[in-house]
Amino acid sequence: MPVTHLTDVVVAQNPGSYFDETTPAFGIRVGKNCKTWIVIRGVQRQRVRVGHYPAMSLADARKEAKRLLTEEPTKHSKMTFAAACDEYQEAIKARKPRTQRDYNRILDKYLLPKLGRKKLSEIEYEDVSGIAGTLKVSEKSLCLAVARSFLRWCVQPPRWYIPHSPLEGVRVEPGKRRKRILKSDQLKKVWDAAEHVGYPRGSKATSSLLRCDLASFPC
């Protein structure tokens, strides 16, 4: 990779990766639509994003890179899955309510009981895939997606709980969608049954929704 004295002119060059001769392991990845400041950390040559240009200036990026390069990336090597998960569940409170429910359910029901006491640095791909492999297809996909998202979060600054995610590069196949669609007579039976059962399944709101669905079907 080219090594040069990084300037704003260099940043505007053709796509590629350029590293700074005055601050080793600090550079920028110039893409077609995005320019990303990066540093390469530790013996494992971990590539870490510092920020994006021009939102982060060259001077600020170089200052942050120097701080990251002098920081010990494995300072949290004793962090357990459960301890990090507590922080993660707080962090995802900014996401949509349904996303929070799905993520918390997967973490609490499947992952924490098996991995809670383990150190993050000890968790391997087989630990997570072994849990997901016992689940139904849709749950398996969601379990892998949640675990991958959580472990990526553990890698990102300023946490540095682990140097890399054991699920990095793992593809998550989407769960199969339901193919069955109720016919008009079946919808009518559901409507009648809901009214017979009463609240909450037979509430006016339920009946109204079913009536809208039935409007396009001959009864």
KAURMO-V185175 format. One record per residue. N is the residue number from 1. RES is the residue in three letters. PHI is phi in whole degrees, -180 to 180 (NA if undefined). OMEGA is omega as a letter, one per 30 degrees, with the letter a starting at -180 (* if undefined). Layout:
BEGIN
n=N res=RES phi=PHI omega=OMEGA
n=N res=RES phi=PHI omega=OMEGA
END
This chain:
BEGIN
n=1 res=MET phi=NA omega=a
n=2 res=PRO phi=-61 omega=l
n=3 res=VAL phi=-116 omega=a
n=4 res=THR phi=-152 omega=l
n=5 res=HIS phi=-84 omega=a
n=6 res=LEU phi=-67 omega=l
n=7 res=THR phi=-138 omega=l
n=8 res=ASP phi=-62 omega=l
n=9 res=VAL phi=-69 omega=l
n=10 res=VAL phi=-63 omega=a
n=11 res=VAL phi=-59 omega=a
n=12 res=ALA phi=-86 omega=a
n=13 res=GLN phi=-71 omega=a
n=14 res=ASN phi=-65 omega=a
n=15 res=PRO phi=-54 omega=a
n=16 res=GLY phi=153 omega=l
n=17 res=SER phi=-113 omega=a
n=18 res=TYR phi=-129 omega=a
n=19 res=PHE phi=-114 omega=a
n=20 res=ASP phi=-84 omega=a
n=21 res=GLU phi=-76 omega=a
n=22 res=THR phi=-89 omega=l
n=23 res=THR phi=-130 omega=a
n=24 res=PRO phi=-54 omega=l
n=25 res=ALA phi=76 omega=l
n=26 res=PHE phi=-109 omega=a
n=27 res=GLY phi=-162 omega=l
n=28 res=ILE phi=-140 omega=l
n=29 res=ARG phi=-105 omega=a
n=30 res=VAL phi=-97 omega=l
n=31 res=GLY phi=-106 omega=a
n=32 res=LYS phi=-67 omega=a
n=33 res=ASN phi=-118 omega=a
n=34 res=CYS phi=-152 omega=l
n=35 res=LYS phi=-119 omega=a
n=36 res=THR phi=-119 omega=l
n=37 res=TRP phi=-74 omega=a
n=38 res=ILE phi=-139 omega=l
n=39 res=VAL phi=-133 omega=l
n=40 res=ILE phi=-110 omega=a
n=41 res=ARG phi=-114 omega=l
n=42 res=GLY phi=70 omega=a
n=43 res=VAL phi=-69 omega=l
n=44 res=GLN phi=-86 omega=l
n=45 res=ARG phi=55 omega=a
n=46 res=GLN phi=-77 omega=l
n=47 res=ARG phi=-89 omega=a
n=48 res=VAL phi=-124 omega=l
n=49 res=ARG phi=-79 omega=l
n=50 res=VAL phi=-97 omega=a
n=51 res=GLY phi=171 omega=a
n=52 res=HIS phi=-120 omega=l
n=53 res=TYR phi=-95 omega=g
n=54 res=PRO phi=-96 omega=l
n=55 res=ALA phi=-56 omega=l
n=56 res=MET phi=-112 omega=a
n=57 res=SER phi=-70 omega=l
n=58 res=LEU phi=-61 omega=a
n=59 res=ALA phi=-63 omega=a
n=60 res=ASP phi=-68 omega=l
n=61 res=ALA phi=-65 omega=l
n=62 res=ARG phi=-66 omega=l
n=63 res=LYS phi=-64 omega=l
n=64 res=GLU phi=-68 omega=l
n=65 res=ALA phi=-63 omega=l
n=66 res=LYS phi=-62 omega=l
n=67 res=ARG phi=-65 omega=a
n=68 res=LEU phi=-66 omega=a
n=69 res=LEU phi=-72 omega=l
n=70 res=THR phi=-97 omega=a
n=71 res=GLU phi=-89 omega=l
n=72 res=GLU phi=-76 omega=a
n=73 res=PRO phi=-70 omega=a
n=74 res=THR phi=-109 omega=a
n=75 res=LYS phi=-67 omega=a
n=76 res=HIS phi=-108 omega=a
n=77 res=SER phi=-63 omega=a
n=78 res=LYS phi=-92 omega=a
n=79 res=MET phi=-63 omega=l
n=80 res=THR phi=-90 omega=l
n=81 res=PHE phi=-59 omega=a
n=82 res=ALA phi=-65 omega=a
n=83 res=ALA phi=-64 omega=l
n=84 res=ALA phi=-68 omega=a
n=85 res=CYS phi=-65 omega=l
n=86 res=ASP phi=-59 omega=l
n=87 res=GLU phi=-69 omega=a
n=88 res=TYR phi=-65 omega=a
n=89 res=GLN phi=-66 omega=l
n=90 res=GLU phi=-72 omega=a
n=91 res=ALA phi=-66 omega=a
n=92 res=ILE phi=-83 omega=l
n=93 res=LYS phi=-66 omega=l
n=94 res=ALA phi=-82 omega=a
n=95 res=ARG phi=-85 omega=a
n=96 res=LYS phi=-62 omega=a
n=97 res=PRO phi=-54 omega=a
n=98 res=ARG phi=-66 omega=l
n=99 res=THR phi=-63 omega=l
n=100 res=GLN phi=-59 omega=a
n=101 res=ARG phi=-61 omega=a
n=102 res=ASP phi=-64 omega=a
n=103 res=TYR phi=-66 omega=l
n=104 res=ASN phi=-63 omega=l
n=105 res=ARG phi=-64 omega=a
n=106 res=ILE phi=-65 omega=a
n=107 res=LEU phi=-64 omega=a
n=108 res=ASP phi=-72 omega=a
n=109 res=LYS phi=-85 omega=a
n=110 res=TYR phi=-113 omega=a
n=111 res=LEU phi=-86 omega=a
n=112 res=LEU phi=-61 omega=l
n=113 res=PRO phi=-59 omega=a
n=114 res=LYS phi=-94 omega=a
n=115 res=LEU phi=-114 omega=a
n=116 res=GLY phi=-51 omega=a
n=117 res=ARG phi=-87 omega=a
n=118 res=LYS phi=-78 omega=l
n=119 res=LYS phi=-72 omega=l
n=120 res=LEU phi=-59 omega=a
n=121 res=SER phi=-68 omega=a
n=122 res=GLU phi=-97 omega=a
n=123 res=ILE phi=-77 omega=l
n=124 res=GLU phi=-120 omega=a
n=125 res=TYR phi=-56 omega=a
n=126 res=GLU phi=-63 omega=l
n=127 res=ASP phi=-64 omega=a
n=128 res=VAL phi=-77 omega=a
n=129 res=SER phi=-65 omega=l
n=130 res=GLY phi=-66 omega=l
n=131 res=ILE phi=-72 omega=a
n=132 res=ALA phi=-65 omega=a
n=133 res=GLY phi=-66 omega=l
n=134 res=THR phi=-89 omega=a
n=135 res=LEU phi=-100 omega=l
n=136 res=LYS phi=-66 omega=a
n=137 res=VAL phi=-55 omega=a
n=138 res=SER phi=-65 omega=l
n=139 res=GLU phi=-69 omega=l
n=140 res=LYS phi=-62 omega=a
n=141 res=SER phi=-63 omega=a
n=142 res=LEU phi=-67 omega=l
n=143 res=CYS phi=-61 omega=l
n=144 res=LEU phi=-65 omega=a
n=145 res=ALA phi=-65 omega=l
n=146 res=VAL phi=-66 omega=l
n=147 res=ALA phi=-62 omega=l
n=148 res=ARG phi=-64 omega=l
n=149 res=SER phi=-62 omega=a
n=150 res=PHE phi=-63 omega=a
n=151 res=LEU phi=-70 omega=l
n=152 res=ARG phi=-64 omega=l
n=153 res=TRP phi=-62 omega=a
n=154 res=CYS phi=-66 omega=a
n=155 res=VAL phi=-81 omega=a
n=156 res=GLN phi=-71 omega=l
n=157 res=PRO phi=-69 omega=g
n=158 res=PRO phi=-93 omega=a
n=159 res=ARG phi=-79 omega=a
n=160 res=TRP phi=57 omega=a
n=161 res=TYR phi=-67 omega=l
n=162 res=ILE phi=-141 omega=a
n=163 res=PRO phi=-72 omega=l
n=164 res=HIS phi=-158 omega=a
n=165 res=SER phi=-90 omega=l
n=166 res=PRO phi=-69 omega=l
n=167 res=LEU phi=-106 omega=l
n=168 res=GLU phi=-63 omega=a
n=169 res=GLY phi=90 omega=l
n=170 res=VAL phi=-76 omega=l
n=171 res=ARG phi=-87 omega=l
n=172 res=VAL phi=-110 omega=l
n=173 res=GLU phi=-78 omega=l
n=174 res=PRO phi=-65 omega=l
n=175 res=GLY phi=-65 omega=a
n=176 res=LYS phi=-71 omega=l
n=177 res=ARG phi=-81 omega=l
n=178 res=ARG phi=-69 omega=a
n=179 res=LYS phi=-98 omega=a
n=180 res=ARG phi=-77 omega=l
n=181 res=ILE phi=-121 omega=a
n=182 res=LEU phi=-66 omega=l
n=183 res=LYS phi=-83 omega=a
n=184 res=SER phi=-60 omega=a
n=185 res=ASP phi=-68 omega=l
n=186 res=GLN phi=-72 omega=l
n=187 res=LEU phi=-62 omega=l
n=188 res=LYS phi=-64 omega=l
n=189 res=LYS phi=-64 omega=l
n=190 res=VAL phi=-63 omega=l
n=191 res=TRP phi=-63 omega=a
n=192 res=ASP phi=-63 omega=a
n=193 res=ALA phi=-65 omega=a
n=194 res=ALA phi=-64 omega=l
n=195 res=GLU phi=-68 omega=a
n=196 res=HIS phi=-70 omega=a
n=197 res=VAL phi=-68 omega=a
n=198 res=GLY phi=91 omega=a
n=199 res=TYR phi=-60 omega=g
n=200 res=PRO phi=-89 omega=a
n=201 res=ARG phi=-69 omega=a
n=202 res=GLY phi=-108 omega=a
n=203 res=SER phi=-67 omega=l
n=204 res=LYS phi=-60 omega=l
n=205 res=ALA phi=-64 omega=l
n=206 res=THR phi=-63 omega=a
n=207 res=SER phi=-63 omega=a
n=208 res=SER phi=-64 omega=l
n=209 res=LEU phi=-64 omega=l
n=210 res=LEU phi=-66 omega=l
n=211 res=ARG phi=-63 omega=l
n=212 res=CYS phi=-65 omega=l
n=213 res=ASP phi=-66 omega=a
n=214 res=LEU phi=-80 omega=a
n=215 res=ALA phi=-58 omega=a
n=216 res=SER phi=-93 omega=a
n=217 res=PHE phi=-117 omega=l
n=218 res=PRO phi=-74 omega=a
n=219 res=CYS phi=-106 omega=*
END
